[in-house]
């Protein structure tokens, strides 16, 4: 990885096959590399998640078993993965949003930030 790329920080465990299909892991890996290089992604791949916090987004990856969501925060020197899961309904469950908020707060507290 180039020294110009942002670090990738996983606050959830890194995706593995199974349970995540290999084609989803490949696509999310490619998209996270783009983010690490400073590329700002937009729909259909990524959308802002202001309900979680400022600079928070979700990657959206379709697969045969549902729509995978990877919630991330763009920090000044890192891409921070807050959570991921396979979404099977239209609305993101409140417990997933709350978990992301909690992990983001813990991350910010750990680095002494208040972004």
C-alpha positions as CSV (number, residue, x, y, z in Angstrom):
1,X,0.0,0.0,0.0
2,X,1.2,3.5,-0.9
3,X,2.2,5.8,2.0
4,X,-0.4,8.2,0.5
5,X,-3.2,5.8,1.2
6,X,-5.2,6.1,4.4
7,X,-5.0,3.3,7.0
8,X,-8.0,0.9,7.2
9,X,-9.3,0.5,10.7
10,X,-11.8,-2.3,11.5
11,X,-13.9,-1.7,14.6
12,X,-15.9,-4.8,13.6
13,X,-14.1,-8.0,12.5
14,X,-12.8,-8.0,9.0
15,X,-15.1,-9.7,6.5
16,X,-14.4,-13.4,5.9
17,X,-15.9,-16.0,3.6
18,X,-18.2,-17.4,4.9
19,X,-20.5,-15.7,5.9
20,X,-19.7,-13.0,3.3
21,X,-19.7,-14.3,-0.2
22,X,-16.3,-14.0,-1.9
23,X,-17.7,-11.7,-4.7
24,X,-18.9,-9.3,-2.0
25,X,-15.5,-9.4,-0.2
26,X,-13.8,-8.7,-3.6
27,X,-16.0,-5.7,-4.3
28,X,-15.8,-4.2,-0.8
29,X,-12.1,-4.6,-0.9
30,X,-11.9,-2.7,-4.2
31,X,-14.2,0.0,-2.9
32,X,-12.3,0.4,0.4
33,X,-9.0,0.7,-1.6
34,X,-10.6,3.5,-3.6
35,X,-11.6,5.2,-0.3
36,X,-8.1,4.7,1.1
37,X,-6.7,6.4,-2.0
38,X,-8.9,9.5,-1.4
39,X,-11.7,8.7,-4.0
40,X,-15.0,10.0,-2.7
41,X,-17.7,7.4,-3.7
42,X,-21.3,8.2,-4.4
43,X,-24.5,6.3,-5.3
44,X,-25.0,3.6,-6.2
45,X,-22.0,2.4,-4.2
46,X,-22.0,4.7,-1.3
47,X,-24.3,7.2,0.4
48,X,-23.9,9.5,3.4
49,X,-25.3,8.3,6.8
50,X,-25.8,11.6,8.8
51,X,-27.9,9.6,11.3
52,X,-24.7,8.0,12.4
53,X,-22.5,11.1,12.3
54,X,-20.6,13.6,10.2
55,X,-18.3,11.9,7.5
56,X,-20.2,8.6,8.0
57,X,-21.3,6.6,5.0
58,X,-22.5,3.2,3.9
59,X,-21.2,1.0,1.1
60,X,-24.0,-0.9,-0.6
61,X,-23.2,-4.2,-2.3
62,X,-25.9,-6.5,-3.8
63,X,-25.5,-10.3,-3.6
64,X,-27.8,-13.3,-4.0
65,X,-28.4,-13.5,-0.3
66,X,-29.3,-9.8,0.2
67,X,-27.8,-6.3,0.2
68,X,-24.6,-6.0,2.3
69,X,-24.0,-2.8,4.1
70,X,-20.6,-1.6,5.3
71,X,-20.8,1.5,7.5
72,X,-17.7,3.6,7.6
73,X,-16.3,6.9,8.9
74,X,-13.8,9.0,6.9
75,X,-11.2,10.3,9.3
76,X,-8.3,12.6,8.3
77,X,-5.8,9.7,8.2
78,X,-8.0,6.5,8.2
79,X,-11.1,4.8,6.8
80,X,-12.8,3.4,9.9
81,X,-15.2,0.5,9.4
82,X,-17.9,0.8,12.0
83,X,-20.1,-2.3,11.2
84,X,-21.3,-4.5,8.4
85,X,-24.3,-6.8,7.9
86,X,-26.6,-8.3,5.3
87,X,-29.7,-6.2,5.0
88,X,-32.9,-8.0,4.1
89,X,-35.4,-5.2,4.7
90,X,-35.9,-1.7,3.2
91,X,-35.1,0.1,6.4
92,X,-31.8,-0.1,8.3
93,X,-32.5,-1.6,11.7
94,X,-32.2,1.0,14.6
95,X,-29.9,-1.4,16.5
96,X,-27.4,-1.3,13.6
97,X,-27.4,2.5,13.6
98,X,-27.0,2.6,17.4
99,X,-24.1,0.2,17.3
100,X,-22.3,2.4,14.7
101,X,-22.9,5.5,16.8
102,X,-21.5,3.7,19.9
103,X,-18.4,2.5,18.0
104,X,-17.8,5.9,16.4
105,X,-18.0,7.5,19.9
106,X,-15.6,5.0,21.3
107,X,-13.2,5.5,18.3
108,X,-13.3,9.3,18.7
109,X,-12.7,9.0,22.5
110,X,-9.8,6.6,21.9
111,X,-8.0,9.1,19.6
112,X,-8.9,12.1,21.7
113,X,-11.0,13.7,18.9
114,X,-14.3,15.4,18.7
115,X,-14.9,15.5,15.0
